[in-house]
Every structure is written in structure tokens, then in C-alpha cells.
């Protein structure tokens, strides 16, 4: 089975982004998934698509939540794809 990676679209100056990264880390550890943080401003395509939604937590192209971590939803999703 391939390793699962969640992507957090973030900005360095965004306090909600930092909060979501901190909140998502224990969930990622619980399920043994990687959490990759991507600066949305470094990619014009991502910035155009997600600009006002950051932080955004994704699995592949599926948006799991934005602005705040929806831990129950993410936990349910991760349990379902194991």
C-alpha cells in the first residue's frame, strides 16, 4: 500500500494556516500519514484556485477542509481509505 500524504496549502504569514498545521499533526501521526505543507503563493495555479480559502487540507485533489481543521471529518475520511 502506498503511503498516504495530506497536503496543507498554507502561507507563512497566516495564523489560521499555522493553527491548522499544529492541529493536523496529531491526526497525521495517529493514522501514519505524511503532512506536506505547501506555500500557496509559490504556485500561481494553486494561488488562483485556493487564494482566499487557505488554509486548505487536501488528499490528492480532494478538499477535506479549509479555514479550520474538521478533525471528525478528516478522521472519518482517513479511516475509510485505509
N, C-alpha and C positions, 0 to 999 in steps of 0.2 A: 504494500500500500504506500502510495506517495505521501510525503509529508504535507501536511495542511499548513497553509500560510494565510494569515489575515493581513490585510493592508490597511493602515491608518493614514488617510490623507490629512495632512497637518500643515501648520505654519509655525515658524519659530516664535512669532510674537503673539500667538493665540492661546490665551489661558484655557479656553474650553478644549483645545487640542491637547494641551499638557494634561488636563484633568482626565480626558478620555484615555490617554496613553497609560496613565497611572492606574485607572480603573480597569482597563482591559488586560493588564499584565497578569494579575492573578488568575483570570479566566483562561488566558492563553496557557499558563502553566498547568492549570487543572486539567486541560484537555490535551496537553502536549503539543500545542500548535505554535508556530512561529508568528511573531508580530513584527511586521516590517512597517516602519514609519517612512512616508514619502512626503517630501515638501511639494505641495500642490503648485506653488509658484514657480518651481523649476521646470514644469512641463506645461507649455501653453495649451495643449489639448485638455489636460486634466483641469487646469485653471478655468478654462472656458466652460467645462461641463459641471464642475463642483464648486466654483468660486465662493458663493455665499452659503454653501451647505457645510463647509468644513467646521469641525472635524467630521470625517466620514469613515466608517469602518466597512470594509469590503472583504468578501471572499470571491476571488476571481472578479467577475463583473457584477456580482450580486451585492447590492447595498443592504447591509444588515442594520445600520442605524446612522444617524447624523446628529450633530449638536451635543448629544449626551449618550452615554453608553446605555443601551437597553439590555441589561445583563440577562434577564429571563429569556428574552428573545434570542440572544446570541447563544446562551447555554442550550436552549432547545434546538437551535439550528445545528450547533456543533455535535450534540448528541445524535442527531438524525443523520449526519453524514459520516459517522464513524463506521 
